[in-house]
Amino acid sequence: MPGESLPRSEELKFKQLRENAGLSQEALARALDVTSKTVSNWERGVSPASLTIPQVKTLCKLLNITLEELPDLRGPNAK
């Protein structure tokens, strides 16, 4: 359903991973070619992430994690 937020634990995990990597929202946004508002929205659960495969690879590399460790940022209706 539109407007549903992400599970709080996933939001917090994503923010923590970004902060642990020493990245600001702006720096991560630049690397992924999205706006810092978009990154903020993911972290607050306002909107799900819609990333291309190259963006996902970049995100994992920047956060120093594997794909399996990446929090589910697709939102509650993802299949």
PyMOL Python script that loads the backbone (N, CA, C, O; Angstrom):
from pymol import cmd

cmd.read_pdbstr("""\
ATOM      1  N   MET A   1       0.840  -1.165   0.000  1.00  0.00           N
ATOM      2  CA  MET A   1       0.000   0.000   0.000  1.00  0.00           C
ATOM      3  C   MET A   1       0.893   1.239   0.000  1.00  0.00           C
ATOM      4  O   MET A   1       1.829   1.313   0.797  1.00  0.00           O
ATOM      5  N   PRO A   2       0.624   2.230  -0.888  1.00  0.00           N
ATOM      6  CA  PRO A   2       1.446   3.430  -0.915  1.00  0.00           C
ATOM      7  C   PRO A   2       1.472   4.113   0.447  1.00  0.00           C
ATOM      8  O   PRO A   2       0.485   4.133   1.183  1.00  0.00           O
ATOM      9  N   GLY A   3       2.625   4.664   0.748  1.00  0.00           N
ATOM     10  CA  GLY A   3       2.754   5.373   2.007  1.00  0.00           C
ATOM     11  C   GLY A   3       3.166   4.507   3.187  1.00  0.00           C
ATOM     12  O   GLY A   3       3.473   5.036   4.256  1.00  0.00           O
ATOM     13  N   GLU A   4       3.181   3.168   3.019  1.00  0.00           N
ATOM     14  CA  GLU A   4       3.624   2.304   4.110  1.00  0.00           C
ATOM     15  C   GLU A   4       5.116   2.478   4.301  1.00  0.00           C
ATOM     16  O   GLU A   4       5.859   2.632   3.332  1.00  0.00           O
ATOM     17  N   SER A   5       5.550   2.454   5.534  1.00  0.00           N
ATOM     18  CA  SER A   5       6.964   2.652   5.794  1.00  0.00           C
ATOM     19  C   SER A   5       7.682   1.316   5.917  1.00  0.00           C
ATOM     20  O   SER A   5       7.068   0.267   6.107  1.00  0.00           O
ATOM     21  N   LEU A   6       9.006   1.391   5.800  1.00  0.00           N
ATOM     22  CA  LEU A   6       9.841   0.206   5.946  1.00  0.00           C
ATOM     23  C   LEU A   6       9.867  -0.220   7.406  1.00  0.00           C
ATOM     24  O   LEU A   6       9.615   0.597   8.292  1.00  0.00           O
ATOM     25  N   PRO A   7      10.166  -1.474   7.665  1.00  0.00           N
ATOM     26  CA  PRO A   7      10.334  -1.899   9.062  1.00  0.00           C
ATOM     27  C   PRO A   7      11.429  -1.064   9.715  1.00  0.00           C
ATOM     28  O   PRO A   7      12.486  -0.861   9.119  1.00  0.00           O
ATOM     29  N   ARG A   8      11.197  -0.594  10.894  1.00  0.00           N
ATOM     30  CA  ARG A   8      12.115   0.311  11.580  1.00  0.00           C
ATOM     31  C   ARG A   8      13.525  -0.268  11.687  1.00  0.00           C
ATOM     32  O   ARG A   8      14.497   0.475  11.548  1.00  0.00           O
ATOM     33  N   SER A   9      13.661  -1.542  11.926  1.00  0.00           N
ATOM     34  CA  SER A   9      14.994  -2.131  12.072  1.00  0.00           C
ATOM     35  C   SER A   9      15.795  -2.036  10.774  1.00  0.00           C
ATOM     36  O   SER A   9      17.010  -1.848  10.820  1.00  0.00           O
ATOM     37  N   GLU A  10      15.151  -2.161   9.637  1.00  0.00           N
ATOM     38  CA  GLU A  10      15.852  -2.063   8.353  1.00  0.00           C
ATOM     39  C   GLU A  10      16.327  -0.632   8.117  1.00  0.00           C
ATOM     40  O   GLU A  10      17.440  -0.419   7.636  1.00  0.00           O
ATOM     41  N   GLU A  11      15.489   0.349   8.453  1.00  0.00           N
ATOM     42  CA  GLU A  11      15.877   1.747   8.300  1.00  0.00           C
ATOM     43  C   GLU A  11      17.101   2.046   9.148  1.00  0.00           C
ATOM     44  O   GLU A  11      18.073   2.635   8.675  1.00  0.00           O
ATOM     45  N   LEU A  12      17.041   1.633  10.405  1.00  0.00           N
ATOM     46  CA  LEU A  12      18.136   1.907  11.326  1.00  0.00           C
ATOM     47  C   LEU A  12      19.415   1.202  10.894  1.00  0.00           C
ATOM     48  O   LEU A  12      20.505   1.763  11.000  1.00  0.00           O
ATOM     49  N   LYS A  13      19.281  -0.023  10.410  1.00  0.00           N
ATOM     50  CA  LYS A  13      20.455  -0.769   9.963  1.00  0.00           C
ATOM     51  C   LYS A  13      21.109  -0.064   8.780  1.00  0.00           C
ATOM     52  O   LYS A  13      22.334   0.033   8.714  1.00  0.00           O
ATOM     53  N   PHE A  14      20.297   0.429   7.848  1.00  0.00           N
ATOM     54  CA  PHE A  14      20.847   1.117   6.682  1.00  0.00           C
ATOM     55  C   PHE A  14      21.583   2.381   7.109  1.00  0.00           C
ATOM     56  O   PHE A  14      22.697   2.634   6.650  1.00  0.00           O
ATOM     57  N   LYS A  15      20.976   3.173   7.976  1.00  0.00           N
ATOM     58  CA  LYS A  15      21.611   4.403   8.452  1.00  0.00           C
ATOM     59  C   LYS A  15      22.915   4.083   9.182  1.00  0.00           C
ATOM     60  O   LYS A  15      23.923   4.765   8.994  1.00  0.00           O
ATOM     61  N   GLN A  16      22.888   3.045  10.014  1.00  0.00           N
ATOM     62  CA  GLN A  16      24.081   2.663  10.767  1.00  0.00           C
ATOM     63  C   GLN A  16      25.200   2.219   9.827  1.00  0.00           C
ATOM     64  O   GLN A  16      26.359   2.576  10.037  1.00  0.00           O
ATOM     65  N   LEU A  17      24.867   1.455   8.808  1.00  0.00           N
ATOM     66  CA  LEU A  17      25.875   1.022   7.837  1.00  0.00           C
ATOM     67  C   LEU A  17      26.493   2.226   7.136  1.00  0.00           C
ATOM     68  O   LEU A  17      27.709   2.286   6.953  1.00  0.00           O
ATOM     69  N   ARG A  18      25.660   3.179   6.748  1.00  0.00           N
ATOM     70  CA  ARG A  18      26.167   4.384   6.083  1.00  0.00           C
ATOM     71  C   ARG A  18      27.107   5.157   7.009  1.00  0.00           C
ATOM     72  O   ARG A  18      28.195   5.570   6.609  1.00  0.00           O
ATOM     73  N   GLU A  19      26.667   5.342   8.240  1.00  0.00           N
ATOM     74  CA  GLU A  19      27.489   6.074   9.200  1.00  0.00           C
ATOM     75  C   GLU A  19      28.784   5.334   9.523  1.00  0.00           C
ATOM     76  O   GLU A  19      29.838   5.957   9.651  1.00  0.00           O
ATOM     77  N   ASN A  20      28.714   4.005   9.656  1.00  0.00           N
ATOM     78  CA  ASN A  20      29.912   3.205   9.930  1.00  0.00           C
ATOM     79  C   ASN A  20      30.924   3.293   8.790  1.00  0.00           C
ATOM     80  O   ASN A  20      32.131   3.180   9.003  1.00  0.00           O
ATOM     81  N   ALA A  21      30.412   3.497   7.580  1.00  0.00           N
ATOM     82  CA  ALA A  21      31.294   3.625   6.417  1.00  0.00           C
ATOM     83  C   ALA A  21      31.866   5.041   6.315  1.00  0.00           C
ATOM     84  O   ALA A  21      32.676   5.329   5.434  1.00  0.00           O
ATOM     85  N   GLY A  22      31.437   5.918   7.220  1.00  0.00           N
ATOM     86  CA  GLY A  22      31.942   7.283   7.214  1.00  0.00           C
ATOM     87  C   GLY A  22      31.370   8.140   6.103  1.00  0.00           C
ATOM     88  O   GLY A  22      31.998   9.109   5.674  1.00  0.00           O
ATOM     89  N   LEU A  23      30.188   7.790   5.637  1.00  0.00           N
ATOM     90  CA  LEU A  23      29.573   8.517   4.532  1.00  0.00           C
ATOM     91  C   LEU A  23      28.436   9.410   5.018  1.00  0.00           C
ATOM     92  O   LEU A  23      27.643   9.018   5.874  1.00  0.00           O
ATOM     93  N   SER A  24      28.371  10.595   4.466  1.00  0.00           N
ATOM     94  CA  SER A  24      27.219  11.456   4.706  1.00  0.00           C
ATOM     95  C   SER A  24      26.113  11.036   3.734  1.00  0.00           C
ATOM     96  O   SER A  24      26.355  10.307   2.772  1.00  0.00           O
ATOM     97  N   GLN A  25      24.919  11.503   4.002  1.00  0.00           N
ATOM     98  CA  GLN A  25      23.828  11.235   3.057  1.00  0.00           C
ATOM     99  C   GLN A  25      24.175  11.822   1.691  1.00  0.00           C
ATOM    100  O   GLN A  25      23.891  11.210   0.662  1.00  0.00           O
ATOM    101  N   GLU A  26      24.783  12.994   1.679  1.00  0.00           N
ATOM    102  CA  GLU A  26      25.141  13.657   0.425  1.00  0.00           C
ATOM    103  C   GLU A  26      26.174  12.860  -0.363  1.00  0.00           C
ATOM    104  O   GLU A  26      26.056  12.708  -1.579  1.00  0.00           O
ATOM    105  N   ALA A  27      27.191  12.350   0.338  1.00  0.00           N
ATOM    106  CA  ALA A  27      28.235  11.576  -0.346  1.00  0.00           C
ATOM    107  C   ALA A  27      27.673  10.289  -0.935  1.00  0.00           C
ATOM    108  O   ALA A  27      27.999   9.918  -2.063  1.00  0.00           O
ATOM    109  N   LEU A  28      26.833   9.617  -0.171  1.00  0.00           N
ATOM    110  CA  LEU A  28      26.223   8.390  -0.677  1.00  0.00           C
ATOM    111  C   LEU A  28      25.318   8.698  -1.864  1.00  0.00           C
ATOM    112  O   LEU A  28      25.309   7.971  -2.857  1.00  0.00           O
ATOM    113  N   ALA A  29      24.569   9.769  -1.753  1.00  0.00           N
ATOM    114  CA  ALA A  29      23.674  10.156  -2.845  1.00  0.00           C
ATOM    115  C   ALA A  29      24.459  10.427  -4.129  1.00  0.00           C
ATOM    116  O   ALA A  29      24.073   9.972  -5.205  1.00  0.00           O
ATOM    117  N   ARG A  30      25.553  11.164  -4.011  1.00  0.00           N
ATOM    118  CA  ARG A  30      26.381  11.451  -5.198  1.00  0.00           C
ATOM    119  C   ARG A  30      26.890  10.169  -5.835  1.00  0.00           C
ATOM    120  O   ARG A  30      26.850  10.020  -7.057  1.00  0.00           O
ATOM    121  N   ALA A  31      27.368   9.241  -5.011  1.00  0.00           N
ATOM    122  CA  ALA A  31      27.921   7.985  -5.529  1.00  0.00           C
ATOM    123  C   ALA A  31      26.863   7.143  -6.238  1.00  0.00           C
ATOM    124  O   ALA A  31      27.172   6.403  -7.172  1.00  0.00           O
ATOM    125  N   LEU A  32      25.608   7.260  -5.787  1.00  0.00           N
ATOM    126  CA  LEU A  32      24.531   6.451  -6.366  1.00  0.00           C
ATOM    127  C   LEU A  32      23.728   7.217  -7.416  1.00  0.00           C
ATOM    128  O   LEU A  32      22.797   6.674  -8.012  1.00  0.00           O
ATOM    129  N   ASP A  33      24.089   8.472  -7.637  1.00  0.00           N
ATOM    130  CA  ASP A  33      23.393   9.334  -8.589  1.00  0.00           C
ATOM    131  C   ASP A  33      21.905   9.496  -8.227  1.00  0.00           C
ATOM    132  O   ASP A  33      21.015   9.401  -9.072  1.00  0.00           O
ATOM    133  N   VAL A  34      21.687   9.745  -6.933  1.00  0.00           N
ATOM    134  CA  VAL A  34      20.354  10.074  -6.429  1.00  0.00           C
ATOM    135  C   VAL A  34      20.516  11.339  -5.578  1.00  0.00           C
ATOM    136  O   VAL A  34      21.633  11.814  -5.372  1.00  0.00           O
ATOM    137  N   THR A  35      19.419  11.869  -5.095  1.00  0.00           N
ATOM    138  CA  THR A  35      19.509  13.065  -4.258  1.00  0.00           C
ATOM    139  C   THR A  35      19.707  12.676  -2.790  1.00  0.00           C
ATOM    140  O   THR A  35      19.386  11.559  -2.385  1.00  0.00           O
ATOM    141  N   SER A  36      20.233  13.603  -2.011  1.00  0.00           N
ATOM    142  CA  SER A  36      20.378  13.337  -0.581  1.00  0.00           C
ATOM    143  C   SER A  36      19.007  13.186   0.073  1.00  0.00           C
ATOM    144  O   SER A  36      18.872  12.482   1.074  1.00  0.00           O
ATOM    145  N   LYS A  37      18.003  13.835  -0.480  1.00  0.00           N
ATOM    146  CA  LYS A  37      16.637  13.672   0.039  1.00  0.00           C
ATOM    147  C   LYS A  37      16.170  12.234  -0.156  1.00  0.00           C
ATOM    148  O   LYS A  37      15.468  11.690   0.696  1.00  0.00           O
ATOM    149  N   THR A  38      16.553  11.618  -1.267  1.00  0.00           N
ATOM    150  CA  THR A  38      16.198  10.225  -1.515  1.00  0.00           C
ATOM    151  C   THR A  38      16.815   9.322  -0.452  1.00  0.00           C
ATOM    152  O   THR A  38      16.139   8.448   0.090  1.00  0.00           O
ATOM    153  N   VAL A  39      18.086   9.529  -0.155  1.00  0.00           N
ATOM    154  CA  VAL A  39      18.759   8.731   0.879  1.00  0.00           C
ATOM    155  C   VAL A  39      18.071   8.949   2.222  1.00  0.00           C
ATOM    156  O   VAL A  39      17.828   7.993   2.958  1.00  0.00           O
ATOM    157  N   SER A  40      17.763  10.176   2.537  1.00  0.00           N
ATOM    158  CA  SER A  40      17.054  10.490   3.778  1.00  0.00           C
ATOM    159  C   SER A  40      15.710   9.775   3.833  1.00  0.00           C
ATOM    160  O   SER A  40      15.325   9.245   4.875  1.00  0.00           O
ATOM    161  N   ASN A  41      15.004   9.761   2.721  1.00  0.00           N
ATOM    162  CA  ASN A  41      13.700   9.078   2.669  1.00  0.00           C
ATOM    163  C   ASN A  41      13.838   7.581   2.907  1.00  0.00           C
ATOM    164  O   ASN A  41      12.980   6.981   3.554  1.00  0.00           O
ATOM    165  N   TRP A  42      14.900   6.967   2.398  1.00  0.00           N
ATOM    166  CA  TRP A  42      15.130   5.539   2.661  1.00  0.00           C
ATOM    167  C   TRP A  42      15.356   5.321   4.143  1.00  0.00           C
ATOM    168  O   TRP A  42      14.806   4.394   4.738  1.00  0.00           O
ATOM    169  N   GLU A  43      16.169   6.183   4.733  1.00  0.00           N
ATOM    170  CA  GLU A  43      16.514   6.017   6.147  1.00  0.00           C
ATOM    171  C   GLU A  43      15.327   6.257   7.075  1.00  0.00           C
ATOM    172  O   GLU A  43      15.261   5.694   8.168  1.00  0.00           O
ATOM    173  N   ARG A  44      14.404   7.082   6.640  1.00  0.00           N
ATOM    174  CA  ARG A  44      13.230   7.370   7.463  1.00  0.00           C
ATOM    175  C   ARG A  44      12.040   6.484   7.097  1.00  0.00           C
ATOM    176  O   ARG A  44      10.989   6.556   7.734  1.00  0.00           O
ATOM    177  N   GLY A  45      12.206   5.651   6.071  1.00  0.00           N
ATOM    178  CA  GLY A  45      11.128   4.762   5.666  1.00  0.00           C
ATOM    179  C   GLY A  45      10.026   5.444   4.899  1.00  0.00           C
ATOM    180  O   GLY A  45       8.922   4.912   4.788  1.00  0.00           O
ATOM    181  N   VAL A  46      10.311   6.624   4.365  1.00  0.00           N
ATOM    182  CA  VAL A  46       9.308   7.382   3.625  1.00  0.00           C
ATOM    183  C   VAL A  46       9.065   6.773   2.250  1.00  0.00           C
ATOM    184  O   VAL A  46       7.938   6.755   1.756  1.00  0.00           O
ATOM    185  N   SER A  47      10.136   6.275   1.641  1.00  0.00           N
ATOM    186  CA  SER A  47       9.988   5.658   0.318  1.00  0.00           C
ATOM    187  C   SER A  47      10.957   4.490   0.189  1.00  0.00           C
ATOM    188  O   SER A  47      12.045   4.505   0.765  1.00  0.00           O
ATOM    189  N   PRO A  48      10.547   3.474  -0.576  1.00  0.00           N
ATOM    190  CA  PRO A  48      11.444   2.331  -0.785  1.00  0.00           C
ATOM    191  C   PRO A  48      12.538   2.685  -1.785  1.00  0.00           C
ATOM    192  O   PRO A  48      12.368   3.580  -2.613  1.00  0.00           O
ATOM    193  N   ALA A  49      13.640   1.989  -1.704  1.00  0.00           N
ATOM    194  CA  ALA A  49      14.733   2.195  -2.648  1.00  0.00           C
ATOM    195  C   ALA A  49      14.418   1.499  -3.960  1.00  0.00           C
ATOM    196  O   ALA A  49      13.938   0.365  -3.976  1.00  0.00           O
ATOM    197  N   SER A  50      14.687   2.172  -5.032  1.00  0.00           N
ATOM    198  CA  SER A  50      14.528   1.600  -6.363  1.00  0.00           C
ATOM    199  C   SER A  50      15.865   1.786  -7.067  1.00  0.00           C
ATOM    200  O   SER A  50      16.105   2.801  -7.722  1.00  0.00           O
ATOM    201  N   LEU A  51      16.733   0.786  -6.920  1.00  0.00           N
ATOM    202  CA  LEU A  51      18.100   0.884  -7.421  1.00  0.00           C
ATOM    203  C   LEU A  51      18.343  -0.066  -8.576  1.00  0.00           C
ATOM    204  O   LEU A  51      17.762  -1.149  -8.647  1.00  0.00           O
ATOM    205  N   THR A  52      19.205   0.355  -9.473  1.00  0.00           N
ATOM    206  CA  THR A  52      19.629  -0.519 -10.562  1.00  0.00           C
ATOM    207  C   THR A  52      20.671  -1.497 -10.011  1.00  0.00           C
ATOM    208  O   THR A  52      21.185  -1.304  -8.909  1.00  0.00           O
ATOM    209  N   ILE A  53      20.971  -2.517 -10.759  1.00  0.00           N
ATOM    210  CA  ILE A  53      21.996  -3.478 -10.326  1.00  0.00           C
ATOM    211  C   ILE A  53      23.346  -2.785 -10.129  1.00  0.00           C
ATOM    212  O   ILE A  53      24.008  -3.037  -9.122  1.00  0.00           O
ATOM    213  N   PRO A  54      23.780  -1.919 -11.056  1.00  0.00           N
ATOM    214  CA  PRO A  54      25.044  -1.223 -10.808  1.00  0.00           C
ATOM    215  C   PRO A  54      25.009  -0.356  -9.537  1.00  0.00           C
ATOM    216  O   PRO A  54      26.014  -0.259  -8.834  1.00  0.00           O
ATOM    217  N   GLN A  55      23.889   0.258  -9.247  1.00  0.00           N
ATOM    218  CA  GLN A  55      23.770   1.052  -8.026  1.00  0.00           C
ATOM    219  C   GLN A  55      23.857   0.163  -6.784  1.00  0.00           C
ATOM    220  O   GLN A  55      24.478   0.545  -5.792  1.00  0.00           O
ATOM    221  N   VAL A  56      23.245  -1.006  -6.834  1.00  0.00           N
ATOM    222  CA  VAL A  56      23.302  -1.934  -5.697  1.00  0.00           C
ATOM    223  C   VAL A  56      24.740  -2.380  -5.468  1.00  0.00           C
ATOM    224  O   VAL A  56      25.201  -2.449  -4.329  1.00  0.00           O
ATOM    225  N   LYS A  57      25.445  -2.683  -6.555  1.00  0.00           N
ATOM    226  CA  LYS A  57      26.850  -3.087  -6.433  1.00  0.00           C
ATOM    227  C   LYS A  57      27.682  -1.967  -5.819  1.00  0.00           C
ATOM    228  O   LYS A  57      28.518  -2.214  -4.949  1.00  0.00           O
ATOM    229  N   THR A  58      27.453  -0.739  -6.271  1.00  0.00           N
ATOM    230  CA  THR A  58      28.166   0.409  -5.730  1.00  0.00           C
ATOM    231  C   THR A  58      27.850   0.591  -4.255  1.00  0.00           C
ATOM    232  O   THR A  58      28.744   0.839  -3.446  1.00  0.00           O
ATOM    233  N   LEU A  59      26.573   0.469  -3.908  1.00  0.00           N
ATOM    234  CA  LEU A  59      26.148   0.624  -2.518  1.00  0.00           C
ATOM    235  C   LEU A  59      26.836  -0.400  -1.623  1.00  0.00           C
ATOM    236  O   LEU A  59      27.347  -0.055  -0.558  1.00  0.00           O
ATOM    237  N   CYS A  60      26.849  -1.643  -2.049  1.00  0.00           N
ATOM    238  CA  CYS A  60      27.499  -2.694  -1.255  1.00  0.00           C
ATOM    239  C   CYS A  60      28.986  -2.412  -1.095  1.00  0.00           C
ATOM    240  O   CYS A  60      29.541  -2.589  -0.011  1.00  0.00           O
ATOM    241  N   LYS A  61      29.628  -1.977  -2.164  1.00  0.00           N
ATOM    242  CA  LYS A  61      31.063  -1.674  -2.099  1.00  0.00           C
ATOM    243  C   LYS A  61      31.323  -0.513  -1.140  1.00  0.00           C
ATOM    244  O   LYS A  61      32.237  -0.580  -0.319  1.00  0.00           O
ATOM    245  N   LEU A  62      30.532   0.537  -1.241  1.00  0.00           N
ATOM    246  CA  LEU A  62      30.714   1.704  -0.375  1.00  0.00           C
ATOM    247  C   LEU A  62      30.484   1.376   1.094  1.00  0.00           C
ATOM    248  O   LEU A  62      31.176   1.895   1.969  1.00  0.00           O
ATOM    249  N   LEU A  63      29.509   0.511   1.357  1.00  0.00           N
ATOM    250  CA  LEU A  63      29.180   0.148   2.731  1.00  0.00           C
ATOM    251  C   LEU A  63      30.033  -1.019   3.231  1.00  0.00           C
ATOM    252  O   LEU A  63      29.963  -1.395   4.401  1.00  0.00           O
ATOM    253  N   ASN A  64      30.844  -1.592   2.322  1.00  0.00           N
ATOM    254  CA  ASN A  64      31.715  -2.720   2.648  1.00  0.00           C
ATOM    255  C   ASN A  64      30.914  -3.917   3.172  1.00  0.00           C
ATOM    256  O   ASN A  64      31.245  -4.514   4.196  1.00  0.00           O
ATOM    257  N   ILE A  65      29.861  -4.239   2.439  1.00  0.00           N
ATOM    258  CA  ILE A  65      28.995  -5.364   2.801  1.00  0.00           C
ATOM    259  C   ILE A  65      28.712  -6.204   1.562  1.00  0.00           C
ATOM    260  O   ILE A  65      28.946  -5.770   0.434  1.00  0.00           O
ATOM    261  N   THR A  66      28.207  -7.409   1.789  1.00  0.00           N
ATOM    262  CA  THR A  66      27.779  -8.260   0.685  1.00  0.00           C
ATOM    263  C   THR A  66      26.307  -7.961   0.393  1.00  0.00           C
ATOM    264  O   THR A  66      25.623  -7.303   1.177  1.00  0.00           O
ATOM    265  N   LEU A  67      25.851  -8.446  -0.720  1.00  0.00           N
ATOM    266  CA  LEU A  67      24.446  -8.276  -1.084  1.00  0.00           C
ATOM    267  C   LEU A  67      23.529  -8.879  -0.021  1.00  0.00           C
ATOM    268  O   LEU A  67      22.469  -8.328   0.279  1.00  0.00           O
ATOM    269  N   GLU A  68      23.939 -10.004   0.543  1.00  0.00           N
ATOM    270  CA  GLU A  68      23.134 -10.672   1.567  1.00  0.00           C
ATOM    271  C   GLU A  68      23.009  -9.840   2.844  1.00  0.00           C
ATOM    272  O   GLU A  68      22.031  -9.963   3.581  1.00  0.00           O
ATOM    273  N   GLU A  69      24.002  -9.000   3.095  1.00  0.00           N
ATOM    274  CA  GLU A  69      23.997  -8.161   4.300  1.00  0.00           C
ATOM    275  C   GLU A  69      23.223  -6.856   4.111  1.00  0.00           C
ATOM    276  O   GLU A  69      22.932  -6.157   5.082  1.00  0.00           O
ATOM    277  N   LEU A  70      22.894  -6.534   2.870  1.00  0.00           N
ATOM    278  CA  LEU A  70      22.197  -5.286   2.572  1.00  0.00           C
ATOM    279  C   LEU A  70      20.781  -5.330   3.133  1.00  0.00           C
ATOM    280  O   LEU A  70      20.042  -6.279   2.872  1.00  0.00           O
ATOM    281  N   PRO A  71      20.395  -4.307   3.905  1.00  0.00           N
ATOM    282  CA  PRO A  71      19.024  -4.277   4.432  1.00  0.00           C
ATOM    283  C   PRO A  71      18.008  -4.241   3.293  1.00  0.00           C
ATOM    284  O   PRO A  71      18.286  -3.708   2.219  1.00  0.00           O
ATOM    285  N   ASP A  72      16.855  -4.798   3.533  1.00  0.00           N
ATOM    286  CA  ASP A  72      15.784  -4.796   2.544  1.00  0.00           C
ATOM    287  C   ASP A  72      15.142  -3.420   2.534  1.00  0.00           C
ATOM    288  O   ASP A  72      14.401  -3.063   3.450  1.00  0.00           O
ATOM    289  N   LEU A  73      15.429  -2.652   1.494  1.00  0.00           N
ATOM    290  CA  LEU A  73      14.905  -1.295   1.401  1.00  0.00           C
ATOM    291  C   LEU A  73      13.825  -1.171   0.332  1.00  0.00           C
ATOM    292  O   LEU A  73      13.527  -0.072  -0.137  1.00  0.00           O
ATOM    293  N   ARG A  74      13.241  -2.310  -0.050  1.00  0.00           N
ATOM    294  CA  ARG A  74      12.240  -2.295  -1.106  1.00  0.00           C
ATOM    295  C   ARG A  74      10.854  -1.943  -0.612  1.00  0.00           C
ATOM    296  O   ARG A  74       9.961  -1.695  -1.422  1.00  0.00           O
ATOM    297  N   GLY A  75      10.653  -1.915   0.670  1.00  0.00           N
ATOM    298  CA  GLY A  75       9.327  -1.613   1.195  1.00  0.00           C
ATOM    299  C   GLY A  75       8.557  -2.874   1.508  1.00  0.00           C
ATOM    300  O   GLY A  75       8.978  -3.967   1.130  1.00  0.00           O
ATOM    301  N   PRO A  76       7.429  -2.742   2.197  1.00  0.00           N
ATOM    302  CA  PRO A  76       6.689  -3.893   2.699  1.00  0.00           C
ATOM    303  C   PRO A  76       5.960  -4.708   1.632  1.00  0.00           C
ATOM    304  O   PRO A  76       5.588  -5.851   1.896  1.00  0.00           O
ATOM    305  N   ASN A  77       5.745  -4.159   0.441  1.00  0.00           N
ATOM    306  CA  ASN A  77       4.986  -4.881  -0.579  1.00  0.00           C
ATOM    307  C   ASN A  77       5.854  -5.559  -1.614  1.00  0.00           C
ATOM    308  O   ASN A  77       5.338  -6.099  -2.593  1.00  0.00           O
ATOM    309  N   ALA A  78       7.157  -5.543  -1.420  1.00  0.00           N
ATOM    310  CA  ALA A  78       8.075  -6.165  -2.379  1.00  0.00           C
ATOM    311  C   ALA A  78       7.931  -7.673  -2.341  1.00  0.00           C
ATOM    312  O   ALA A  78       7.694  -8.271  -1.291  1.00  0.00           O
ATOM    313  N   LYS A  79       8.078  -8.270  -3.507  1.00  0.00           N
ATOM    314  CA  LYS A  79       7.968  -9.725  -3.603  1.00  0.00           C
ATOM    315  C   LYS A  79       9.269 -10.296  -4.107  1.00  0.00           C
ATOM    316  O   LYS A  79       9.390 -11.511  -4.261  1.00  0.00           O
TER     317      LYS A  79
END
""", "prot")
cmd.dss("prot")
cmd.show_as("cartoon", "prot")
cmd.util.cbc("prot")
cmd.orient("prot")
